[in-house]
Amino acid sequence: MKLQTVRSAHEVAYQDLATLLRKHATDLSAIEMLAVAANMLGKLVAMQDQRTTTPEQAMEIVARNMALGNTQAVAELMKSEGAA
């Protein structure tokens, strides 16, 4: 699978999604937001064009980006005051 480099449009889309999640943060717990995001992700995987993307390729993209997001979140947390 060819890896795609990050484009500025990716960050813009991410920031829009993050803003939407923050909008609902007072009504939904973190685990509920995770469930909603996972549901949406499942639907996005299902909507892939199977002529160009296999289910295995889609899940590889999901796994790689989940790992990247986790690494980025941990790095941000380590920058915060009070990090041990």
CORHUQUI-V541226 format. One record per backbone hydrogen bond with DSSP energy under -1.0 kcal/mol. CO is the residue of the C=O (numbers start at 0). NH is the residue of the N-H. E is the energy in kcal/mol with one decimal. If there is no record, write none. Layout:
co=CO nh=NH e=E
co=CO nh=NH e=E
This chain:
co=6 nh=9 e=-1.1
co=6 nh=10 e=-1.1
co=7 nh=11 e=-2.1
co=8 nh=12 e=-2.3
co=9 nh=13 e=-2.5
co=10 nh=14 e=-2.8
co=11 nh=15 e=-2.2
co=12 nh=16 e=-2.2
co=13 nh=17 e=-2.8
co=14 nh=18 e=-2.2
co=15 nh=19 e=-2.0
co=16 nh=20 e=-2.4
co=17 nh=21 e=-2.4
co=18 nh=22 e=-1.7
co=23 nh=26 e=-1.0
co=23 nh=27 e=-1.8
co=28 nh=32 e=-2.5
co=29 nh=33 e=-2.2
co=30 nh=34 e=-2.1
co=31 nh=35 e=-2.4
co=32 nh=36 e=-2.7
co=33 nh=37 e=-2.6
co=34 nh=38 e=-2.2
co=35 nh=39 e=-2.4
co=36 nh=40 e=-2.6
co=37 nh=41 e=-2.4
co=38 nh=42 e=-1.8
co=39 nh=43 e=-2.5
co=40 nh=44 e=-2.5
co=41 nh=45 e=-2.0
co=42 nh=46 e=-1.4
co=44 nh=47 e=-1.4
co=48 nh=51 e=-1.8
co=48 nh=52 e=-2.4
co=53 nh=57 e=-2.4
co=54 nh=58 e=-2.4
co=55 nh=59 e=-1.9
co=56 nh=60 e=-2.2
co=57 nh=61 e=-2.2
co=58 nh=62 e=-2.8
co=59 nh=63 e=-2.7
co=60 nh=64 e=-2.3
co=61 nh=65 e=-2.4
co=62 nh=66 e=-2.2
co=63 nh=67 e=-2.2
co=64 nh=68 e=-2.6
co=65 nh=69 e=-2.4
co=66 nh=70 e=-2.4
co=67 nh=71 e=-2.6
co=68 nh=72 e=-2.5
co=69 nh=73 e=-2.5
co=70 nh=74 e=-2.2
co=71 nh=75 e=-2.1
co=72 nh=76 e=-2.4
co=73 nh=77 e=-2.2
co=79 nh=82 e=-1.4
